[in-house]
Amino acid sequence: MLKRTFLLAVCTAVAGTVFAQGNKVRPGLGNDPGAPQTQPLQLPAGVRLDGPIIGADADGGECKDKTATVGSGQGVRVCVALCMDRPMATGVDGTTLIDMRDGLVMISEYQEGQNGLLVERVRINMPYTPCSGGLAGKEDEEKKRRKFIVEMNLQCLNEAKSPSFDKMQYRLGGITTDPDLRELLAILADKQIVTEQHHRIVGDAVYSITEGEGLTSDDRARLARLPARKQ
């Protein structure tokens, strides 16, 4: 119980504001029921998920054998394995560019679990990593097969729910179409999120949307003061 209480605090402590404003109903966000409204994420043809999306402990956990770590969120951490149906290098270094747009939503399969939001656009150079389709029945080969695993650190979308924990499963929800979240993402496109204070500013802004009616004037002023992204 102590660990669960601590993990819940990871998300709730990010936003120090008590929201006095009303709530705009947004499915799957805050306390509103339903699935978040999204459009599909388009992975390159031939690239697909390599097994279920698994959560990691928000309390210092990480993805086993991860290849890359992306995102600046703190409360929702997921392990995403990708693979390729065939060699399909598109870059001069023999890799394929995986472009994950800002606004990507991961949906918790656990009813009391937190959904997560990627607030940065992420580009990853992925080497040829074969899927296991040709290894049916070959357990030794499957165990030796190297996977391409990306740890994604996401912002919390449901203040009162549990952050990620080991073995919590997620599904790929697509790219958010919520206009207020899209506005926030546009503001953050040219900003850096580095310090704990930066995390708190972004977390407060997200919760002004998911738990309220939208960005406040104070949110906009604080977001404007975030450092510019290095070119």
C-alpha positions as a Python dict, from the first residue, in 0.01 Angstrom:
ca = {
    (1, 'M'): (0, 0, 0),
    (2, 'L'): (289, 235, 81),
    (3, 'K'): (440, 183, -266),
    (4, 'R'): (106, 236, -440),
    (5, 'T'): (55, 559, -241),
    (6, 'F'): (401, 682, -341),
    (7, 'L'): (346, 602, -708),
    (8, 'L'): (13, 783, -711),
    (9, 'A'): (193, 1086, -570),
    (10, 'V'): (428, 1090, -870),
    (11, 'C'): (149, 1219, -1091),
    (12, 'T'): (-49, 1418, -837),
    (13, 'A'): (261, 1597, -707),
    (14, 'V'): (348, 1720, -1054),
    (15, 'A'): (50, 1951, -1057),
    (16, 'G'): (42, 2174, -753),
    (17, 'T'): (-269, 2365, -859),
    (18, 'V'): (-611, 2300, -710),
    (19, 'F'): (-849, 2352, -999),
    (20, 'A'): (-1143, 2577, -917),
    (21, 'Q'): (-1260, 2601, -1276),
    (22, 'G'): (-1525, 2375, -1425),
    (23, 'N'): (-1458, 2062, -1623),
    (24, 'K'): (-1495, 2024, -1998),
    (25, 'V'): (-1588, 1664, -2077),
    (26, 'R'): (-1306, 1489, -2264),
    (27, 'P'): (-1340, 1109, -2303),
    (28, 'G'): (-1057, 916, -2140),
    (29, 'L'): (-900, 1227, -1984),
    (30, 'G'): (-925, 1327, -1619),
    (31, 'N'): (-1222, 1148, -1463),
    (32, 'D'): (-1425, 1138, -1784),
    (33, 'P'): (-1518, 786, -1904),
    (34, 'G'): (-1444, 648, -2249),
    (35, 'A'): (-1139, 627, -2471),
    (36, 'P'): (-929, 932, -2561),
    (37, 'Q'): (-1017, 1078, -2901),
    (38, 'T'): (-729, 1018, -3139),
    (39, 'Q'): (-627, 958, -3498),
    (40, 'P'): (-406, 659, -3590),
    (41, 'L'): (-28, 670, -3558),
    (42, 'Q'): (124, 587, -3895),
    (43, 'L'): (433, 369, -3855),
    (44, 'P'): (641, 304, -4169),
    (45, 'A'): (504, 18, -4381),
    (46, 'G'): (659, -305, -4255),
    (47, 'V'): (723, -176, -3901),
    (48, 'R'): (494, -307, -3628),
    (49, 'L'): (467, -368, -3258),
    (50, 'D'): (666, -669, -3136),
    (51, 'G'): (447, -789, -2852),
    (52, 'P'): (240, -606, -2588),
    (53, 'I'): (322, -258, -2457),
    (54, 'I'): (429, -302, -2095),
    (55, 'G'): (453, -45, -1816),
    (56, 'A'): (756, 19, -1596),
    (57, 'D'): (755, 140, -1237),
    (58, 'A'): (725, 517, -1223),
    (59, 'D'): (941, 486, -910),
    (60, 'G'): (1277, 450, -1088),
    (61, 'G'): (1186, 149, -1302),
    (62, 'E'): (1308, 104, -1657),
    (63, 'C'): (1254, -119, -1957),
    (64, 'K'): (1471, -430, -1965),
    (65, 'D'): (1722, -434, -2253),
    (66, 'K'): (1594, -102, -2385),
    (67, 'T'): (1753, 41, -2699),
    (68, 'A'): (1645, 403, -2657),
    (69, 'T'): (1474, 633, -2406),
    (70, 'V'): (1251, 918, -2520),
    (71, 'G'): (1006, 1166, -2369),
    (72, 'S'): (1011, 1392, -2066),
    (73, 'G'): (714, 1266, -1866),
    (74, 'Q'): (759, 1118, -1519),
    (75, 'G'): (445, 932, -1418),
    (76, 'V'): (372, 702, -1713),
    (77, 'R'): (662, 494, -1843),
    (78, 'V'): (601, 230, -2109),
    (79, 'C'): (820, -21, -2293),
    (80, 'V'): (744, -39, -2666),
    (81, 'A'): (908, -312, -2875),
    (82, 'L'): (918, -264, -3254),
    (83, 'C'): (1020, -498, -3534),
    (84, 'M'): (1032, -513, -3916),
    (85, 'D'): (873, -761, -4153),
    (86, 'R'): (1161, -714, -4396),
    (87, 'P'): (1483, -515, -4441),
    (88, 'M'): (1374, -165, -4534),
    (89, 'A'): (1658, 81, -4472),
    (90, 'T'): (1572, 434, -4576),
    (91, 'G'): (1879, 619, -4445),
    (92, 'V'): (2239, 630, -4557),
    (93, 'D'): (2342, 451, -4235),
    (94, 'G'): (2119, 152, -4308),
    (95, 'T'): (1848, 249, -4058),
    (96, 'T'): (1481, 336, -4091),
    (97, 'L'): (1342, 658, -3947),
    (98, 'I'): (1059, 604, -3700),
    (99, 'D'): (868, 930, -3652),
    (100, 'M'): (641, 935, -3346),
    (101, 'R'): (443, 1256, -3341),
    (102, 'D'): (388, 1462, -3030),
    (103, 'G'): (43, 1390, -2893),
    (104, 'L'): (84, 1012, -2898),
    (105, 'V'): (-146, 860, -2634),
    (106, 'M'): (-92, 531, -2452),
    (107, 'I'): (-407, 386, -2297),
    (108, 'S'): (-386, 178, -1980),
    (109, 'E'): (-561, -159, -1995),
    (110, 'Y'): (-593, -138, -1614),
    (111, 'Q'): (-914, 48, -1530),
    (112, 'E'): (-750, 251, -1254),
    (113, 'G'): (-432, 309, -1454),
    (114, 'Q'): (-313, 642, -1585),
    (115, 'N'): (-319, 713, -1959),
    (116, 'G'): (-4, 882, -2090),
    (117, 'L'): (78, 1159, -2339),
    (118, 'L'): (401, 1209, -2537),
    (119, 'V'): (457, 1585, -2550),
    (120, 'E'): (761, 1582, -2780),
    (121, 'R'): (794, 1471, -3140),
    (122, 'V'): (1036, 1177, -3139),
    (123, 'R'): (1248, 1058, -3430),
    (124, 'I'): (1436, 730, -3389),
    (125, 'N'): (1680, 566, -3632),
    (126, 'M'): (1593, 196, -3617),
    (127, 'P'): (1824, -69, -3761),
    (128, 'Y'): (1678, -378, -3926),
    (129, 'T'): (1516, -573, -3644),
    (130, 'P'): (1332, -881, -3775),
    (131, 'C'): (997, -987, -3638),
    (132, 'S'): (958, -1338, -3501),
    (133, 'G'): (727, -1463, -3777),
    (134, 'G'): (992, -1695, -3921),
    (135, 'L'): (1089, -1835, -3583),
    (136, 'A'): (773, -2026, -3500),
    (137, 'G'): (864, -2326, -3287),
    (138, 'K'): (1228, -2223, -3260),
    (139, 'E'): (1249, -2121, -2896),
    (140, 'D'): (1628, -2094, -2884),
    (141, 'E'): (1634, -1856, -3182),
    (142, 'E'): (1355, -1647, -3030),
    (143, 'K'): (1545, -1615, -2701),
    (144, 'K'): (1857, -1498, -2888),
    (145, 'R'): (1665, -1255, -3108),
    (146, 'R'): (1756, -897, -3024),
    (147, 'K'): (1455, -670, -2984),
    (148, 'F'): (1432, -296, -3049),
    (149, 'I'): (1279, -160, -2728),
    (150, 'V'): (1195, 205, -2671),
    (151, 'E'): (1124, 337, -2323),
    (152, 'M'): (872, 619, -2351),
    (153, 'N'): (830, 865, -2065),
    (154, 'L'): (486, 1024, -2082),
    (155, 'Q'): (283, 1293, -1909),
    (156, 'C'): (-11, 1188, -1689),
    (157, 'L'): (-360, 1238, -1833),
    (158, 'N'): (-574, 1131, -1534),
    (159, 'E'): (-473, 1303, -1212),
    (160, 'A'): (-659, 1070, -974),
    (161, 'K'): (-543, 742, -1129),
    (162, 'S'): (-238, 522, -1073),
    (163, 'P'): (90, 590, -1256),
    (164, 'S'): (247, 304, -1448),
    (165, 'F'): (387, 4, -1268),
    (166, 'D'): (572, -311, -1369),
    (167, 'K'): (366, -538, -1600),
    (168, 'M'): (76, -292, -1643),
    (169, 'Q'): (-31, -332, -2006),
    (170, 'Y'): (-111, -51, -2250),
    (171, 'R'): (-244, -17, -2598),
    (172, 'L'): (-143, 231, -2865),
    (173, 'G'): (-413, 496, -2864),
    (174, 'G'): (-299, 710, -3158),
    (175, 'I'): (-245, 1087, -3178),
    (176, 'T'): (-471, 1310, -2967),
    (177, 'T'): (-719, 1526, -3153),
    (178, 'D'): (-823, 1726, -2847),
    (179, 'P'): (-788, 2092, -2957),
    (180, 'D'): (-665, 2216, -2619),
    (181, 'L'): (-397, 1947, -2594),
    (182, 'R'): (-299, 2024, -2955),
    (183, 'E'): (-258, 2390, -2858),
    (184, 'L'): (-34, 2293, -2565),
    (185, 'L'): (176, 2069, -2789),
    (186, 'A'): (221, 2353, -3037),
    (187, 'I'): (351, 2575, -2757),
    (188, 'L'): (591, 2303, -2638),
    (189, 'A'): (724, 2230, -2988),
    (190, 'D'): (992, 2497, -2946),
    (191, 'K'): (1054, 2444, -2574),
    (192, 'Q'): (1280, 2229, -2358),
    (193, 'I'): (1160, 2036, -2052),
    (194, 'V'): (1465, 1973, -1838),
    (195, 'T'): (1428, 2059, -1469),
    (196, 'E'): (1175, 1953, -1206),
    (197, 'Q'): (1024, 2301, -1230),
    (198, 'H'): (978, 2256, -1605),
    (199, 'H'): (804, 1922, -1543),
    (200, 'R'): (571, 2085, -1291),
    (201, 'I'): (483, 2367, -1534),
    (202, 'V'): (395, 2119, -1810),
    (203, 'G'): (209, 1890, -1569),
    (204, 'D'): (2, 2181, -1440),
    (205, 'A'): (-79, 2282, -1798),
    (206, 'V'): (-189, 1929, -1890),
    (207, 'Y'): (-414, 1910, -1585),
    (208, 'S'): (-567, 2251, -1659),
    (209, 'I'): (-693, 2077, -1973),
    (210, 'T'): (-773, 1724, -1855),
    (211, 'E'): (-918, 1824, -1518),
    (212, 'G'): (-1057, 2163, -1623),
    (213, 'E'): (-1159, 2370, -1922),
    (214, 'G'): (-826, 2455, -2082),
    (215, 'L'): (-502, 2649, -2040),
    (216, 'T'): (-521, 2941, -1798),
    (217, 'S'): (-346, 3275, -1836),
    (218, 'D'): (-101, 3164, -1566),
    (219, 'D'): (-27, 2844, -1759),
    (220, 'R'): (46, 3043, -2073),
    (221, 'A'): (276, 3282, -1890),
    (222, 'R'): (475, 2998, -1730),
    (223, 'L'): (495, 2801, -2056),
    (224, 'A'): (625, 3112, -2234),
    (225, 'R'): (916, 3123, -1989),
    (226, 'L'): (1033, 2767, -2061),
    (227, 'P'): (1375, 2762, -2232),
    (228, 'A'): (1383, 2749, -2612),
    (229, 'R'): (1468, 2418, -2776),
    (230, 'K'): (1820, 2405, -2915),
    (231, 'Q'): (1832, 2385, -3292),
}
